[in-house]
Structures are given as C-alpha cells and as structure tokens.
Amino acid sequence: MKQILVVEDSTFFGRLLEKRLNQIPDMEVQWAQTREEARELLFNPDYSFDVGIAGYDLPDAPDGEVLEDFQTVGLSTLVFTGAVSDQVRQRVWSLGVVDYLLKEDAQNLEFLASTVERLQSNPDTGILVVDDSSLPRETLARLLRVHRYTVYEAPDGKKGLELLKKHKDIRLVITDFHMPEMDGFELTQAIRKNFSRNDLAIIGISAQGKGIMAARFLKCGANDFIIKQQFLTEEFYGRVTQILENLENISRIRKMATTDSLTGLANRRRFFADGETMIKKAAKSRTHLCCAMLDLDHFKRVNDTYGHDTGDQVLRHVSSMIKNHFPQMVLKARLGGEEFALLFPYPEVEATRLLESFRKKLEKAPVTAESGDEIQVTTSIGLAIDTQPGEKHLDDLLKSSDQRLYLAKENGRNRLVAKD
C-alpha cells in the first residue's frame, strides 16, 4: 500500500483531496494542516510516503517551506496554490516538483489524481534522450526522472539506435537536431523505418530555426518539436504527457479491437491475423504447426440451469486456465461462444501432451456457482497438424481440427482426437 501525505490548511479543500485520492487503488492518504504536523508524519518511522501534495501558502510555512521538507526525504511533490507569480513559479520549479496546480475547480483535482496514478506507472515507460551536448541532455533527463520515467541517454544517433534496439520499454525519443555523423532528421528517419508514429513517439529539439525546423522534423516523422530557447518546464511536461497518453489510447483501442472482452484472450480477428503470421514464419523455418479446437461439453445446460452470469463465470474460469497452462508462444483465442482455438509452434507430440494434461486438469477443477453447486467442466478437443509447413492456410488447419472435434463429441466427449 503506497502512502500519500497531503498538507493543506483548508478543511474543505483538504477533505476533497483526501476523498478523491483515497479512490486510487492501493493508496492510503494521511492529512496534515500545518508544516509542523507534516514534519511529525514525515519523520515518523511508522510511515513511508511515496507522494507529497501540499498547499504553497500554509500558516506556519507561507513561502513553500514544506516543499523543502518533502525534498529532504525524496518525495515526488505536487503543489496547490491560489495564485502563481513569477517568483513563486521559479521557486516551485527550482525545488524539482512534479507539477503545480491552481485551486480553481474540480477539474484540477482530477488532473492531480491522474498525475498521481501516472507516477505509479511511469517507471514502466522508457524515454530516450539523444543530444551530443551533455548539459541539455542531462537537463532533460533530470526533468523526466522527476516524473519517474526510465530515462536512457545517448550522445549521438548511432548510440541512440543501439539503445532503442536493446531496451524494448522505450516509447518516446527526444532528439536534438545538430549532432555529428547523424543529425536529428536522419535519426528520426532511421527510427521510422522500424517504428510507426502509433508505436513510438519522437520529439525534435533544436536551438536553430523556428517554423522551418519544426516542419522538417514533422516531415521526417517526428510527432512534435520544441525550440530550446523557448523551453518552459510545464510546457515540456505537458507535451510529453500528452504524447504518451495518445500512444496509450491507441494501444488501448488496438487491444479492444483484438481481445475478447469477456475472457481477455485473443478474439477471432487477432487469431487469424497472428495465426497467418505464425504460418509464414513456420514455412520459412520449415517447422510444423499444430492447431487445436476446444469446445466445452454440455455448456448449454450450464446456461439453462444456472443462468448466463454463471455461464460467463465458467468461460472466464476456463480462459484463465488456458492462459496459465499453455506457454506464451502458443496463440490462444476464444472464437465465440464456448469455442476456443490454439495454435502451437510445437511438434504434434508436444502439443498432444499439453492438451491432454489441460483436459485432465480442467476436469478436476469444478466451478462453484452462486447457489453453492459445483459445476464440473470438461472439453472435447480436435487437433490437426501442418504436415507440410507453409502449404496449408489457417482455414485448412481449423477445418481439420474442427472435424476431429466433431469426432471427439461423437465418441463420448471429454477427449482429444488427433486422427480422422
């Protein structure tokens, strides 16, 4: 359980903060109204705070002194203030805060909660900064680390490409234009040969030019452009956050389009798309693929007897067992209803062994209905093998495995049939 320290002298606003932040999963909020109360909590060994949120102007700390306490113990810090002068703004950013917000409306409260949630997930996001000048590179890297991103640094484009190939978590590249051997345009073009705008974002930066430089970066494939002389910390954070949120939204939409919403397995569309890719790879390597069709026995009886909610519970149970039993390399999908499909990049003997052990395991793992009844679940399975790698389409394999599934049903159910 992560802990958040809120320091706010307004009872009304403090309660709003406490209520909203307590809605974040695995977060526990402690609330203090003065700097003195905050220090008692901060330096209490019974607490280990992850994030600090404070009003800038407190009764016993009118100039943001509590922020210094937060920095002393290494807290990620967000600041609320009634108004921001240039002096306050400069002091806030000099203390390395994550962000500051005005006490204006509920929308800022939602933005704060969203920022806290992002701080928990940002370490999973890699950002690559490429610049041959160490000072600007280190400045950007430091700002990004305040937001807990995993940051990689490269002094030139060649090293940047090496890091990009090595670290699969990189979702954003920030590159300077003027660099030896490979400039920012060339690096952007090289990256776009392997990564689309929807998979990885690029921000170009430069101390040279304005509109023309930005236009050329965008034409080369960058998502955005920043001029070094006009650099504002809050604008930089805003652009980075917006770009990464766009990538996340695209990824979420892709997942929704290719994932069965009930079970989390691949849906029919993804099974055929990924399956054809697997067949092409198998043809090149001259390896065999096995395709299995699984159908739950007497599933209609479950729906008729216990209702569709229990039927859905059974489908989720079976899907969870499929995910846990079969290795990651096996393509696993729900084709519809109570019908599942698996595509194995393994020889027939190994595929048969895995399927038989799954069938027996499922038989011994009943589902408990709301009524308390235990529902035994069994499955019939048809298995087909691509005897000549690359010569059969996925439709052919599915048709063969479906015919053998029919034989399994005809011969008594709860069995595997691998031959006609």
Buried (B, 14 or more C-beta within 10 A) or exposed (E): EBBBBBBBBBEEBBEBBBEBBEEBEEBBBBBBBBBEBBBEBBEEEEEEBBBBBBBBBBEBBEEBEBBEBBBEEEBBBBBBBEEBEEEBBEBBBEBBBBBBBEBEEEEEBEEBBEBBBBBBEBEEBBBBBBBBBEEBBBBBBEBBBBBBBBBBBBBBBBBBBEBBEEEEEBBBBBBBBEBEEBBBBBBBBBBBEEBEBEEBBBBBBBBEBEEEBBEBBBEBBBBBBBBBEEBEBEEBBEBBBEBBEBBBEBEEEEEEEBBBEEBBBBBBEBBBEBBEEBBEBBBEEEBBBBBBBBBBBBBEEBBEBBBEEBBBBBBBBBBBBBBEBBEEEBBBBBBEEBBBBBBBBBEBEEBBEBBBEBBEEBBEEBBEBEEEEEBEBBBBBBBBBBEEBBEBBBEBBBBBBBBBBBBBBEEEBBBBBBEE
